[in-house]
Amino acid sequence: METLARKNHILDQWCAKVGRDPGEIERSTSARSGPEGLGEQLIAIGERLITIGTDGSSGFDLALTRDWLQFRDEQNNPLARLGW
């Protein structure tokens, strides 16, 4: 997480130098675990596209996908963040 935050900070500095809005850049990373705890941290450092992978070794267990989709939906729905 620290490395990713540092890289995002460097990108922000370069944007300031060249006069570019850093919000125009879609920042992405991959996740190997669920969003509990990690999701909020990634959002806080500017990540908006979080990719996950699955393969046959897990028997194509899509629980991680479900968890991240639920997290995404909660982030995109202001009422969900209020507990509605």
C-alpha positions as CSV (number, residue, x, y, z in Angstrom):
1,M,0.0,0.0,0.0
2,E,2.8,2.4,0.9
3,T,4.5,1.9,-2.5
4,L,1.3,2.5,-4.4
5,A,0.5,5.6,-2.3
6,R,4.1,6.9,-3.0
7,K,3.7,6.3,-6.8
8,N,0.3,8.1,-6.8
9,H,1.9,11.1,-4.9
10,I,4.7,11.2,-7.5
11,L,2.1,11.2,-10.3
12,D,0.3,14.1,-8.6
13,Q,3.5,16.1,-8.4
14,W,4.1,15.6,-12.1
15,C,0.6,16.6,-12.9
16,A,1.1,19.8,-10.9
17,K,4.4,20.5,-12.9
18,V,2.7,20.1,-16.3
19,G,-0.6,21.6,-15.3
20,R,-2.7,18.5,-15.7
21,D,-5.7,17.6,-13.5
22,P,-4.7,14.4,-11.7
23,G,-8.4,13.5,-11.5
24,E,-8.4,12.9,-15.3
25,I,-6.1,9.9,-14.8
26,E,-7.7,6.6,-14.0
27,R,-5.6,4.9,-11.4
28,S,-5.7,1.1,-11.1
29,T,-4.3,-1.8,-9.2
30,S,-5.0,-5.5,-8.7
31,A,-6.3,-7.1,-5.5
32,R,-5.7,-10.6,-4.3
33,S,-7.9,-10.3,-1.2
34,G,-11.3,-8.9,-0.4
35,P,-12.3,-5.2,0.0
36,E,-12.7,-5.3,3.8
37,G,-10.1,-2.8,5.0
38,L,-8.2,-2.8,1.8
39,G,-11.0,-1.2,-0.3
40,E,-11.2,1.9,1.8
41,Q,-7.4,2.3,1.8
42,L,-7.3,2.0,-2.0
43,I,-10.0,4.6,-2.4
44,A,-8.2,6.9,0.0
45,I,-5.0,6.9,-2.1
46,G,-6.9,7.5,-5.4
47,E,-7.4,4.0,-6.9
48,R,-10.6,3.7,-8.8
49,L,-10.1,0.6,-11.0
50,I,-9.4,-2.5,-9.0
51,T,-8.9,-5.7,-11.0
52,I,-9.1,-9.2,-9.7
53,G,-8.3,-12.5,-11.3
54,T,-9.5,-16.0,-11.0
55,D,-8.3,-19.3,-12.3
56,G,-9.0,-23.0,-12.1
57,S,-6.9,-23.5,-9.0
58,S,-9.7,-22.0,-6.8
59,G,-12.4,-24.0,-8.6
60,F,-13.5,-20.7,-10.1
61,D,-14.7,-19.5,-6.7
62,L,-16.2,-16.1,-7.5
63,A,-16.8,-15.0,-3.9
64,L,-13.9,-12.4,-4.2
65,T,-15.6,-11.0,-7.3
66,R,-18.9,-10.8,-5.5
67,D,-17.3,-9.0,-2.6
68,W,-15.6,-6.4,-4.8
69,L,-18.8,-5.8,-6.8
70,Q,-20.7,-5.2,-3.6
71,F,-18.0,-2.8,-2.4
72,R,-18.1,-1.0,-5.7
73,D,-21.9,-0.7,-5.6
74,E,-21.8,0.6,-2.0
75,Q,-19.2,3.2,-3.0
76,N,-21.2,4.4,-6.0
77,N,-24.5,4.6,-4.1
78,P,-24.6,7.5,-1.6
79,L,-27.6,6.0,0.2
80,A,-25.8,2.7,0.8
81,R,-23.0,4.6,2.5
82,L,-25.6,6.0,4.9
83,G,-26.9,2.5,5.7
84,W,-30.0,2.6,3.6
